[in-house]
Amino acid sequence: MHLSHLSLRDFRSYTEVELPLGPGVTAFVGPNGQGKTNLVEAVGYLSTLGSHRVAQDAPLVRLGAERAVVRGQVVREDRSLLVEVEITPGRANRARVNRSPVPRPREVLGILRSVLFAPEDLALVKGDPSERRRFLDDLLVSRTPRFAGVRADYDRVLKQRNALLKSAGGRRGGSRPALDLRTLEVWDSHLAAAGAELLAGRIDLVDALRPLVDKAYASVAAGAEAEQTSVGPAVITYRSSMGEDAPLVADRELLSAVLLDQLSAVRQAELDRGVSLVGPHRDDLVLTLGPLPAKGYASHGESWSFALALRLASYDLLRGEADGSPGAEPVLVLDDVFAELDDRRRDRLAAMVSGAEQVLVTAAVPGDVPEALSGARVDVMGAEVRRVSG
């Protein structure tokens, strides 16, 4: 799989861009602030319908414009598909495939798959649980696009249930009638059903990812004296808000039943606080090096190695599962990563990804791109792009 053409209109700093691309490595080179990351952000948006930099769509639309359009020609073996997403803040986005509208934008998920490395990835190790939950859910959708609907259903139910709990708190001691708990029980069942589906997907994903993370960490950290003497392997473990004894198996019926029991157990606390206290929205992916959690104990270099291992494992998982579906290997995007790494990690990472079908790299200067990733080059200056080689 590769992207053969990228078109942008009123996306970020670009009024209009038409950029031919090809297999192999393409490096976008230019000083900071000139629009390099905007290009790969657009590629990521086509793949995930989200940005790795912002949570909302509004900043993606060029100042003064009403909407932005991102369009990509995706080549998969001998088949080519044109994917287009129209981003309109405050209104529903629209999507097209081969110029024909699709019912919902998420229908395009899976046409282009990508794995993105960025400086923000350090937050996967050092940041809040929400960063790791997003990592899992984004990868889950890339792996199985139908989970975009599962994720949306869970978020909708959670929002409704939280509103009900908050309203119930306002009724207590007031003049309004007390909440009929039967209403809350209905939303309990909805949350348990949607939550069990999302949980089962995450648990299955973590089980598949675990050995790949350990292998990738060992490869990235190879040769680093500090990490050679590390206390043990890199391990990922799913931590559920249902408690330490909760079954972590991809059994939807069992997970739904346990979720219902736990919601009943924390009913009073939820009414007191006005929020849902149990469910996938409160879970975490625990990262450990040997017996110690990576967060708070890992060095800066070890943290970077772990973050890189998570992305490399994601790529290996998607690529491995694409073996039975020729041409489905994800596009690799390396956004200003090499400037953040020491020489050893730069060389290790470059060697590990150099064989990918398509690699898109951003760098401030040509020297930031390792020799193992030599290929086409596009200069970016003042939101203008110019192909200078390849």
Backbone torsions as a table, in degrees:
resi	resn	phi	psi	omega
1	MET	NA	135.2	171.3
2	HIS	-153.1	162.4	177.0
3	LEU	-95.3	120.4	-177.2
4	SER	-95.9	-16.5	178.8
5	HIS	-157.8	139.3	176.3
6	LEU	-123.9	126.6	178.1
7	SER	-121.3	134.0	177.6
8	LEU	-128.9	142.8	170.6
9	ARG	-136.8	120.4	179.2
10	ASP	56.1	36.4	176.5
11	PHE	-101.7	121.2	-177.9
12	ARG	52.5	-119.6	-176.0
13	SER	-88.3	-2.5	-172.2
14	TYR	-98.2	126.3	171.1
15	THR	-73.4	-47.9	177.6
16	GLU	-159.0	138.1	178.9
17	VAL	-140.6	136.2	170.2
18	GLU	-126.2	111.6	-171.0
19	LEU	-127.1	106.8	174.1
20	PRO	-70.2	141.3	178.6
21	LEU	-133.6	171.2	179.1
22	GLY	-154.4	174.9	176.6
23	PRO	-62.0	166.7	-178.3
24	GLY	87.0	-157.4	-175.2
25	VAL	-98.1	133.2	169.1
26	THR	-126.0	124.3	179.4
27	ALA	-105.8	127.4	173.2
28	PHE	-96.0	114.9	-170.9
29	VAL	-118.7	134.1	176.7
30	GLY	170.2	162.2	-179.9
31	PRO	-59.6	160.3	178.4
32	ASN	-61.5	145.4	177.1
33	GLY	84.2	8.9	-176.5
34	GLN	-99.9	-8.5	174.8
35	GLY	115.6	10.4	-179.5
36	LYS	-63.6	-50.4	-177.3
37	THR	-65.0	-30.0	177.9
38	ASN	-59.2	-35.7	-179.5
39	LEU	-66.6	-48.8	-178.7
40	VAL	-74.7	-25.4	173.9
41	GLU	-63.0	-38.4	178.0
42	ALA	-64.3	-39.7	177.0
43	VAL	-61.8	-45.7	178.2
44	GLY	-61.8	-35.4	-179.3
45	TYR	-66.7	-41.0	176.5
46	LEU	-60.4	-31.7	-177.0
47	SER	-81.6	-39.4	-170.5
48	THR	-119.9	-10.2	-173.5
49	LEU	61.9	29.9	176.9
50	GLY	-153.4	167.5	-179.8
51	SER	-109.3	146.1	175.6
52	HIS	-83.0	-1.6	-175.7
53	ARG	-110.1	-33.9	-176.5
54	VAL	-135.1	154.7	-178.0
55	ALA	-88.3	-23.8	-177.3
56	GLN	-109.0	159.4	-178.5
57	ASP	-82.4	-23.0	-172.7
58	ALA	-53.7	-43.9	-179.1
59	PRO	-65.6	-12.5	-178.2
60	LEU	-79.3	-16.7	-177.8
61	VAL	-92.6	129.7	-178.0
62	ARG	-56.7	138.8	-178.9
63	LEU	-55.0	125.5	-180.0
64	GLY	96.8	-13.3	179.5
65	ALA	-96.1	154.5	179.6
66	GLU	-86.1	-29.7	-176.3
67	ARG	-152.9	162.3	176.0
68	ALA	-123.5	152.2	177.8
69	VAL	-127.0	129.6	174.9
70	VAL	-118.9	127.0	-175.9
71	ARG	-134.8	135.1	-179.8
72	GLY	-139.1	141.0	174.4
73	GLN	-96.4	114.2	-174.7
74	VAL	-103.6	125.1	-179.9
75	VAL	-108.6	126.8	179.5
76	ARG	-132.8	103.7	-169.8
77	GLU	56.9	-121.0	-178.3
78	ASP	-96.5	5.7	-177.0
79	ARG	-103.9	140.5	-179.8
80	SER	-128.3	131.9	178.9
81	LEU	-126.1	136.7	175.6
82	LEU	-97.8	118.2	-178.6
83	VAL	-111.6	132.5	-177.6
84	GLU	-136.4	134.7	175.5
85	VAL	-126.3	128.7	176.2
86	GLU	-103.5	120.5	-175.1
87	ILE	-102.9	117.4	-178.9
88	THR	-128.9	98.9	-178.9
89	PRO	-57.2	137.3	179.8
90	GLY	85.9	-8.1	178.5
91	ARG	-134.8	170.1	179.1
92	ALA	-70.8	132.5	174.7
93	ASN	-69.9	160.1	179.6
94	ARG	-127.9	152.9	-179.2
95	ALA	-137.6	153.9	178.2
96	ARG	-137.7	150.0	172.0
97	VAL	-126.3	121.7	-175.2
98	ASN	52.4	43.1	176.6
99	ARG	74.3	-3.8	-178.7
100	SER	-98.7	130.1	179.8
101	PRO	-62.8	145.8	173.0
102	VAL	-110.2	154.5	-174.8
103	PRO	-57.5	-40.5	-178.9
104	ARG	-139.9	145.7	-179.9
105	PRO	-53.1	-35.2	-176.1
106	ARG	-67.1	-7.6	175.3
107	GLU	-64.7	-19.7	-178.1
108	VAL	-87.7	-10.0	-179.2
109	LEU	-61.5	135.2	-179.2
110	GLY	100.7	-18.8	177.9
111	ILE	-68.5	-47.5	173.9
112	LEU	-115.7	124.2	176.5
113	ARG	-113.6	138.8	-179.4
114	SER	-143.2	156.4	171.8
115	VAL	-126.3	124.6	-173.4
116	LEU	-113.5	130.9	171.7
117	PHE	-104.0	133.0	-179.4
118	ALA	-150.9	159.9	177.5
119	PRO	-56.1	-29.1	178.9
120	GLU	-63.1	-15.3	-177.3
121	ASP	-63.3	-20.5	178.6
122	LEU	-59.8	-26.2	178.5
123	ALA	-67.1	-19.1	175.9
124	LEU	-62.8	-29.9	179.8
125	VAL	-96.6	-44.5	-172.2
126	LYS	-97.1	-11.9	-173.3
127	GLY	-89.1	-168.5	-177.9
128	ASP	-75.9	163.5	177.4
129	PRO	-56.3	-29.2	-179.5
130	SER	-59.8	-31.6	178.0
131	GLU	-66.2	-40.9	-178.7
132	ARG	-75.7	-33.9	175.0
133	ARG	-64.2	-40.9	179.0
134	ARG	-65.0	-40.4	176.7
135	PHE	-56.8	-48.1	-179.5
136	LEU	-62.5	-46.4	-174.9
137	ASP	-69.9	-37.3	176.9
138	ASP	-63.9	-42.5	178.9
139	LEU	-68.3	-37.0	178.3
140	LEU	-60.3	-42.8	179.2
141	VAL	-68.7	-39.5	177.2
142	SER	-62.2	-38.6	-179.5
143	ARG	-73.0	-42.2	-178.1
144	THR	-140.0	94.0	-172.6
145	PRO	-54.9	-25.5	-178.7
146	ARG	-62.3	-19.3	179.6
147	PHE	-70.3	-11.8	172.3
148	ALA	-62.0	-40.1	176.8
149	GLY	-69.6	-39.5	177.6
150	VAL	-61.5	-44.6	179.8
151	ARG	-61.9	-43.9	179.9
152	ALA	-65.7	-40.4	178.9
153	ASP	-63.0	-43.8	-179.3
154	TYR	-63.7	-45.1	180.0
155	ASP	-60.9	-39.5	179.6
156	ARG	-65.2	-46.4	-179.9
157	VAL	-64.1	-43.1	-179.9
158	LEU	-60.5	-42.9	179.6
159	LYS	-62.3	-44.5	179.7
160	GLN	-65.1	-41.9	-177.9
161	ARG	-68.1	-40.6	177.7
162	ASN	-63.5	-38.4	177.9
163	ALA	-63.3	-39.6	178.9
164	LEU	-66.0	-43.4	179.3
165	LEU	-64.5	-40.4	178.8
166	LYS	-64.6	-41.0	177.8
167	SER	-64.0	-39.1	179.7
168	ALA	-62.7	-38.1	178.5
169	GLY	-63.7	-35.7	179.6
170	GLY	-72.6	-21.1	-179.6
171	ARG	-79.5	-24.9	-172.2
172	ARG	-69.5	124.6	-180.0
173	GLY	78.6	2.4	-179.5
174	GLY	-102.3	-170.8	-177.6
175	SER	-88.9	-13.9	-178.5
176	ARG	-76.0	152.7	179.5
177	PRO	-61.0	147.6	178.6
178	ALA	-66.9	153.1	179.9
179	LEU	-66.0	133.6	172.2
180	ASP	-76.2	110.9	-174.8
181	LEU	-62.6	-17.3	176.8
182	ARG	-64.6	-31.7	176.5
183	THR	-64.9	-43.4	178.7
184	LEU	-64.5	-36.5	179.5
185	GLU	-63.8	-34.1	176.6
186	VAL	-63.2	-44.0	179.3
187	TRP	-71.7	-28.0	172.6
188	ASP	-58.2	-45.8	-177.6
189	SER	-66.9	-38.0	176.9
190	HIS	-64.3	-43.7	-179.7
191	LEU	-65.1	-40.3	-179.4
192	ALA	-65.5	-40.4	-178.8
193	ALA	-67.3	-50.1	179.9
194	ALA	-68.4	-39.3	-180.0
195	GLY	-65.1	-38.8	179.3
196	ALA	-64.8	-39.3	178.4
197	GLU	-62.6	-46.3	179.4
198	LEU	-66.4	-42.2	178.7
199	LEU	-60.5	-45.4	-179.2
200	ALA	-60.4	-41.1	177.7
201	GLY	-63.7	-43.7	-179.9
202	ARG	-64.7	-44.4	-177.8
203	ILE	-62.6	-44.1	177.8
204	ASP	-62.3	-40.3	179.3
205	LEU	-64.0	-47.1	-179.4
206	VAL	-61.9	-39.7	178.1
207	ASP	-61.5	-39.3	-179.7
208	ALA	-74.0	-31.1	-174.4
209	LEU	-82.2	-29.3	-170.3
210	ARG	-52.3	-54.2	-178.3
211	PRO	-66.9	-28.1	179.8
212	LEU	-71.9	-34.1	177.8
213	VAL	-66.4	-45.6	179.7
214	ASP	-60.9	-44.3	179.4
215	LYS	-63.8	-43.9	-178.9
216	ALA	-66.6	-39.5	179.1
217	TYR	-62.6	-44.4	179.5
218	ALA	-60.2	-37.2	-179.7
219	SER	-71.4	-44.1	-179.5
220	VAL	-66.8	-40.1	-175.0
221	ALA	-83.2	-7.3	-176.9
222	ALA	-55.8	128.5	177.2
223	GLY	94.0	-9.4	179.1
224	ALA	-88.0	119.3	-174.3
225	GLU	-58.2	-44.4	-177.9
226	ALA	-63.9	-35.8	-176.1
227	GLU	-85.9	-21.5	174.5
228	GLN	-65.2	-29.9	-179.3
229	THR	-97.1	14.8	178.9
230	SER	-60.6	159.9	-173.0
231	VAL	-75.9	-7.6	179.7
232	GLY	166.0	-172.0	-176.2
233	PRO	-74.4	166.3	175.0
234	ALA	-86.3	125.0	-175.8
235	VAL	-129.3	139.4	173.1
236	ILE	-115.5	137.9	-178.0
237	THR	-137.5	135.6	178.2
238	TYR	-83.1	128.1	178.1
239	ARG	-111.7	118.8	-176.9
240	SER	-95.2	144.8	175.7
241	SER	-74.0	-5.6	179.2
242	MET	-79.2	-4.9	177.8
243	GLY	111.8	162.3	-176.0
244	GLU	-64.8	-25.9	-178.2
245	ASP	-90.0	1.2	-178.0
246	ALA	-66.4	139.6	179.7
247	PRO	-71.6	124.2	178.8
248	LEU	-103.5	67.7	177.7
249	VAL	-127.5	150.0	-175.9
250	ALA	-81.2	56.9	179.1
251	ASP	-113.0	103.2	-173.0
252	ARG	-61.8	-42.3	-178.8
253	GLU	-64.9	-42.9	179.2
254	LEU	-65.4	-44.9	-179.5
255	LEU	-64.0	-38.8	178.6
256	SER	-63.2	-42.2	180.0
257	ALA	-64.9	-42.4	179.7
258	VAL	-67.0	-39.5	177.2
259	LEU	-60.4	-43.8	178.7
260	LEU	-61.0	-42.9	178.5
261	ASP	-61.1	-43.3	-178.2
262	GLN	-69.1	-36.7	177.3
263	LEU	-63.8	-38.5	177.1
264	SER	-65.8	-38.6	-177.6
265	ALA	-66.8	-31.0	-177.1
266	VAL	-104.2	15.2	-175.1
267	ARG	-52.7	-49.5	-176.3
268	GLN	-65.2	-41.2	179.4
269	ALA	-63.7	-37.4	178.4
270	GLU	-67.1	-40.5	177.6
271	LEU	-64.4	-37.1	178.7
272	ASP	-66.8	-39.8	-173.6
273	ARG	-96.9	-17.6	177.1
274	GLY	75.0	23.8	178.6
275	VAL	-142.4	158.9	176.3
276	SER	-80.1	123.7	-172.7
277	LEU	-100.5	-8.1	-178.6
278	VAL	-131.2	137.6	176.9
279	GLY	144.8	172.5	-178.5
280	PRO	-57.5	-24.1	-179.1
281	HIS	-71.1	-9.7	179.3
282	ARG	-117.1	11.0	-179.4
283	ASP	-86.3	174.5	-179.0
284	ASP	-148.0	156.1	170.7
285	LEU	-104.4	112.2	-176.2
286	VAL	-88.0	128.5	179.0
287	LEU	-109.3	125.3	180.0
288	THR	-130.4	148.8	170.5
289	LEU	-114.6	105.4	-172.5
290	GLY	64.5	-132.0	-177.8
291	PRO	-86.9	-4.2	-172.9
292	LEU	-107.3	142.5	175.0
293	PRO	-67.1	140.7	179.8
294	ALA	-65.0	-39.4	180.0
295	LYS	-68.9	119.9	178.3
296	GLY	93.0	-18.6	-178.1
297	TYR	-118.9	-31.7	-178.4
298	ALA	-71.1	144.4	174.7
299	SER	-69.4	172.4	179.0
300	HIS	-61.2	-42.6	179.7
301	GLY	-65.5	-41.6	178.2
302	GLU	-65.4	-37.6	178.1
303	SER	-63.6	-41.9	177.8
304	TRP	-64.3	-41.7	179.2
305	SER	-61.8	-38.8	-179.8
306	PHE	-68.3	-42.8	178.9
307	ALA	-61.4	-44.4	177.7
308	LEU	-63.3	-38.5	-179.6
309	ALA	-62.9	-37.8	178.2
310	LEU	-62.3	-42.5	-180.0
311	ARG	-72.2	-42.1	178.8
312	LEU	-63.4	-39.1	177.7
313	ALA	-64.6	-38.1	177.0
314	SER	-61.2	-45.0	178.8
315	TYR	-63.1	-45.6	-179.9
316	ASP	-62.0	-39.1	179.5
317	LEU	-64.1	-49.9	-178.8
318	LEU	-65.6	-39.3	179.7
319	ARG	-67.5	-42.7	-179.3
320	GLY	-64.1	-39.6	-179.9
321	GLU	-76.4	-12.3	177.7
322	ALA	-86.3	-5.0	-177.2
323	ASP	-58.2	-34.5	178.9
324	GLY	-85.8	0.0	180.0
325	SER	-132.0	83.8	-171.8
326	PRO	-52.7	140.1	177.0
327	GLY	84.4	6.0	-176.3
328	ALA	-97.3	8.1	178.9
329	GLU	-59.5	132.3	-176.6
330	PRO	-69.5	154.8	172.4
331	VAL	-77.1	135.5	177.7
332	LEU	-97.4	130.7	179.0
333	VAL	-121.2	122.2	-179.6
334	LEU	-115.7	97.9	-173.7
335	ASP	-95.7	99.9	175.1
336	ASP	54.1	33.5	-177.4
337	VAL	-79.2	-39.4	-171.1
338	PHE	-66.4	-28.3	177.3
339	ALA	-66.8	-20.5	-178.2
340	GLU	-89.3	-11.5	-171.3
341	LEU	-108.5	152.0	172.4
342	ASP	-73.3	169.0	-173.3
343	ASP	-58.2	-39.8	-177.3
344	ARG	-64.6	-46.2	-179.7
345	ARG	-67.5	-36.2	176.6
346	ARG	-57.2	-49.6	-176.9
347	ASP	-66.9	-39.9	179.6
348	ARG	-63.7	-47.2	-179.0
349	LEU	-62.8	-45.3	-179.5
350	ALA	-59.1	-43.8	-179.4
351	ALA	-64.8	-34.9	-176.5
352	MET	-74.5	-26.6	-175.8
353	VAL	-108.2	-3.3	-173.1
354	SER	-63.1	-23.2	-178.3
355	GLY	-88.0	2.0	-179.4
356	ALA	-65.1	152.2	-178.3
357	GLU	-62.7	-41.1	177.0
358	GLN	-142.3	129.7	178.2
359	VAL	-127.1	127.3	176.2
360	LEU	-113.0	124.0	-173.7
361	VAL	-122.5	140.7	169.2
362	THR	-114.0	142.0	-179.1
363	ALA	-154.6	147.9	-179.8
364	ALA	-73.2	-35.5	-180.0
365	VAL	-137.9	154.0	-179.0
366	PRO	-56.1	-32.1	-178.2
367	GLY	-66.5	-15.5	178.2
368	ASP	-77.1	-12.1	-179.9
369	VAL	-93.7	117.0	-178.8
370	PRO	-59.3	152.4	-178.5
371	GLU	-59.3	-31.8	-179.8
372	ALA	-63.5	-16.7	-179.5
373	LEU	-113.1	30.7	176.5
374	SER	-69.1	143.4	-177.8
375	GLY	179.2	-144.4	179.4
376	ALA	-70.8	152.9	179.8
377	ARG	-134.2	135.7	176.6
378	VAL	-124.2	120.5	177.3
379	ASP	-83.7	136.7	-178.7
380	VAL	-122.7	123.2	-178.9
381	MET	-150.0	123.2	177.2
382	GLY	57.5	43.1	-179.8
383	ALA	59.6	28.9	173.4
384	GLU	-122.8	141.6	-178.7
385	VAL	-117.6	142.3	-179.2
386	ARG	-144.0	118.8	179.6
387	ARG	-76.8	122.7	-176.5
388	VAL	-112.2	-12.8	177.3
389	SER	-160.7	159.3	175.5
390	GLY	84.7	NA	NA
